[in-house]
Amino acid sequence: MHTTVNDTIIALATPSGVGAISVIRLSGEDAIKIVSQFFKSVRKNKSLLDQKTHTVHLGHIIENERIIDEVLVSVFKNPNSYTGENVVEISCHGSVFIQQEIIQLFLRKGCRMADNGEFTMRAFLNGKMDLSQAEAVADVIASNSEASHQMAIQQMRGGITNELKELRGQLLDFAALIELELDFSGEDVEFADRTKFNALVDKISSVLKRLIDSFAFGNAMKNGIPVAIIGEPNVGKSTLLNALLNEEKAIVSDIAGTTRDAIEDELIIDGVAFRFIDTAGIRETEDVVESIGIQKAYEKADNAQLVIYLFDTSKKEKREKIQEELAIVQQRFEHKRLLVIANKIDSLSEAEIEALKNTIPDALLLSAKQKIGVDTLKNELTSLVNKGALSNNETIVTNSRHFEALNNALESINSVANGIELGISSDLFAIDIRECLRHLGNITGEYDVDKDILGHIFSNFCIGK
């Protein structure tokens, strides 16, 4: 990542390759000046340098009397632009040749290629957005479901910043009073009201815990909620995966132990992304390869947020043992959301179905092969996901860097609370107050953020953003 921000950068802002149009973006003090040298408006004697900000102009990009392309040029003057600098966006025809001709022209005339995320990094450095909002830009681009998009938009609009701004401001005020007490330590005076300070510390701790607790949900919603499908061999796990995905993703066979490795695919249901994992059948076996697959099945289930336990209702002896087996599964996954499914009900009589309902009332009755009950399963899956936080527009943490900073801030504020309770000297817990403020400031970039950290953050962006 370049550290120079005084030069003019250029990049393709639309996906590379052939398309109807392409957009080439420039940003920097000389962006308008550089483009104006090679832009000829359809209106004669019209210079880009004289145009107002947020205007669009039709004309041609010309080099030495050679017309490269007819284009639309959008002008954004500082500070009223995405980066806070002079910005020019050139909409040209989507030929790869034309794209490269225009980019190479301006590279020869003083521009340099932008690094990944450099436009957004300049927006952060120029105060157009804080660091958490800048990171949310990448999440908006990468969002693949309604839920992940909604969380990214909420963050880009300053979700976590607004959540912490008031509390951080109040903590800063108290920190200043504590520091003032230290200046008058010899006179034994207290400027900070300890009762109000205790209340503020409790409030900050509560908010931090709520945000930290939201990370597990937010991270899963962002990356897809992992759902492991487990059960004995030949109960229809692969058939169920195929029915959910509406395609032949997994191999289906009457031979027990066909699935020996986990098969994963993603499905969006009601705006929420689920990552379904078809695992190897769980049974006693002497087959070394199959044993490895079974061990992986347990590992996948342990790491999943939702576990679907599937059993075969077509065999009477299995139905008689299911309660015993189910008790073992429930004990193993007692801390998971467990969904029990009775498969192959198309082979049962009405009387047998009623008996099954009475035996295991919480089981979802389904036929993966005939796709009976699959829609009911989808509805059940979405009902298990708490979307209330999304609909209420609550702040949900999805960024691991924020999660780490919040945990560090909570540790510092807990040290402050312990110091107050033990009645230790103000100069000792003043250190923890400053540490808490530093960790909170690192989320939004209000404290100086290491250049290597900035480089890592923005290197995950696409070029041109």
Secondary structure, 3 states (H helix, E strand, C coil): CCCCCCCEEEEECCCCCCEEEEEEEEECCCHHHHHHCCEEECCCCCCHHHCCCCEEEEEEEEECCEEEEEEEEEEECCCCCCCCCCEEEEEEEECHHHHHHHHHHHHHCCEEECCECHHHHHHHHCCCCCHHHHHHHHHHHHCCCHHHHHHHHHHHCCHHHHHHHHHHHHHHHHHHHHHHHHHCHHHCCCCCCHHHHHHHHHHHHHHHHHHHHHHHHHHHHHHCEEEEEECCCCCCHHHHHHHHHCCCCCCCCCCCCCCCCCEEEEEEECCEEEEEEECCCCCCCCCHHHHHHHHHHHHHHHHCCEEEEEEECCCHHHHHHHHHHHHHHHHHCCCCEEEEEEECHHHCCHHHHHHHHHHCCCCEECECCCCECHHHHHHHHHHHCCCHHHHCCCCCCCCHHHHHHHHHHHHHHHHHHHHHHHCCCHHHHHHHHHHHHHHHHHHHCCCCCCHHHHHHHHHCCCECC
